[in-house]
Amino acid sequence: MIKKPNLNKLSGIFILWYREILMYVRNRIKFFSSIFLPILFLIFFGTGLKTIFPLVTLPYDFAEFFFPGILGLSVTTMALSSTMSIVWDREFGFLKEILVSPVPRSHIALGKILGAATTGLIEGFLLLLAAPYLGINFSLKLFLGGLAIIFLIAYGMASLGICLTARMKRTESFSFILQLIIAPMVFLSGAFFPINNSPAWMVNLSKYNPLTYGINSLRWVVLSQTLKPTIISQLTTNNFITSLGILISFDILITVLAIQLFRKMC
């Protein structure tokens, strides 16, 4: 006989996912600031740096290069910061009620991961709508492909956030650790400048940075109809297939680790 899935247990994943989405949407300040700040970066930094690196100097528009980086940064920040709800729940006692429920801890972790990843996906969706205004040639196929990459980045960062929050008991500690992690990851990902032109030690460190492969994948997809493949290859450290494969592998490994750490949570 084929064993049917326990719908009650699966509903636990949905409820926790739905709770994370409600917390994101109902926090209007966080919702609008998460969209406003990346657009502000694109307008001022993208336009300002474009005057420093004009087309006569670079074979591409700097705003086009900058957009996937800002997109990856925004999604990463949103997915990681959304997992702070675990620390908040633990600090105020709500997490203990969830842990003693009949829902398996692995399902609780997956619900939290999917919820945080979805908030990142929502932000990425809204930011992708700005691509045509930056001169980026876009189609429905590329839009859907970009959303898929965004979800993979957000999912991996959310799982990483679960690993970080599994042992933390205060929101202040998590905020501090978050800043220490996001800044090096972003600077070593090639979000703001082509990492290929960096010193050798930065290039070597970037190979161990999962966000590097997420930004690479985004650039290959988002800019595929705007720039030639030879130019995109100069802006990335790996080709699309390699970057996507490593990104998916990271998501799988970090999910397993996050679930194991969450199961040991007390």
ABEGO torsion letter per residue (X at the ends): XBBBBBAAAAAAAAAAAAAAAAAAAABAAAAAAAAAAAAAAAAAAAAAAAAABBAAABABBAAAAAAAAAAAAAAAAAAAAAAAAAAAAAAAGAAAAAAABABBAAAAAAAAAAAAAAAAAAAAAAAAAAAAAAGBBBBAAAAAAAAAAAAAAAAAAAAAAAAAAAABABAAAAAAAAAAAAAAAAAAAGAABBAAABBAAAAAAAAABAAAAAAAAAAAAAAAAABBAAAAAAABABBAAAAAAAAAAAAAAAAAAAAAAAAABX
